[in-house]
């Protein structure tokens, strides 16, 4: 394993070096939180694909393929569909707003009264997303170095917190681009063909597995619908995703770069399911479906290649973890702490002073994420809670604000409160992993939003006029001069 270890160590050292490089560039709030809003299409595409394809998409996607066959691709496939929908229908408008958080968008649309409560819900979602990504280090480092769970979480989490704290979005952007390349080579170009060949090819796979393993809908219609509801819609409104949209240099970059990233996700989804199906042929009685990825990598890949593929898995986890971490810290500082202190952050003169504060929040949130990850055992439950809160509490007021002129601040606040409380209460009644909480929570949120909006005074015309100006790209700072590094 010496060569494999060397590959991993070089990769991790490179991540820290990128953090140091990013620190030298991140001199203002805009540069620290959204990379100066100047990423070109290729870098934007790579980093957007990296953020959405994390450990759950890689290790979990292969595990679903092991358990259900080709239909196991649906979870990651719905993530790709969500990213495509965001990019085609909403990303250009979102990028033109020139804000830093989803809650700032809600304040612009509804007149400044939705920020704190929506910020708390978004903070809970991004915190749990960062925690679940951090827990995934335990699986990878156990295969690599045979270390216990706590040490693995501390080791992986410390590296991500270090480079994220140093350079903010600049560090995360550059590391994500490296991680995107590593994942493409490790998973798509190496592990996928090797797994199929080792399993004897598709004809042998079909001969040894039940026919339902090759049924595109074999995982079940209700499961697919739930994936669409949680992951596709979750892609439309998550702070971790929007913060990447804010980095785009132009409307076209956000639209077309995101479309390329979404298409890449669809390919990645099918690849993971095929790898898992091949693993089922080679190892039909694994104790856990999630062990399929690590097992096939450890037993079937040659020296050096094994290290690169494990680095690809590590890259997948790190990209999601770092993106969720900076999103969590941004919401905590800008939407909750600053508002509670009565300080409204503005672009321009005070940006340099705010870098230190945002950096401190990334460090604080990073330490909290590591501690919670050590204490928490069930990744699936934590991720389900996070997405249920996000979709049940925030989907309706966010999309309603973008699509329905008659929506009001009172309707938005009621939708967030009722949807969030309904989801939490129903998870207690039906169980955390049940589908009903997000179904009924979303319906309750929609009903309350429409009813309260129609029953209350329409949004001030001046607020709507200012909102339309921002959507049109007027009344905001001019985009920064293009940077050759980010083209």
Secondary structure, DSSP 4 states (H G I P E B T S, - for coil): -HHHHHHHHHHHHHHHHHHHHHHHH--SHHHHHHGGG-B-HHHHHHHHHHHHS-HIIIIIHHHHHHHHGGGGGHHHHHHHHHHHHIIIIIHHHHHHH--SSHHHHHHHHHTS-SHHHHHHHHHHHHHHHHHHHHHTHHHHHHHHH---HHHHHHHHHHHHHHHHHHHHHHHHHHHHHHHHHHHIIIIIIIIHHHHHHHTTHHHHHHHHS-GGGG-TTTT-HHHHHHHIIIIIHHHHH-HHHHHHHTTBSSHHIIIIIHHHHHHHHHHHHHHHHHHHHHHHHH-TT-S-GGGHHHHHHHHHSPTTHHHHHHHHHHHHHHHHHHHHHHHHHHIIIIIIIHHHTT----SSTTHHHHHHHHHHHHHHHHHHHHHHHHH---HHHHHHHHHHHHHHHHHHHHHHHHH-TT--HHHHHHHHHHHHHHHHHHHHHH-TT-SHHHHHHHHHHHHHHHHHHHHSPPPPHHHHHHHHHHHTT-SSPPPPPP-GGG-
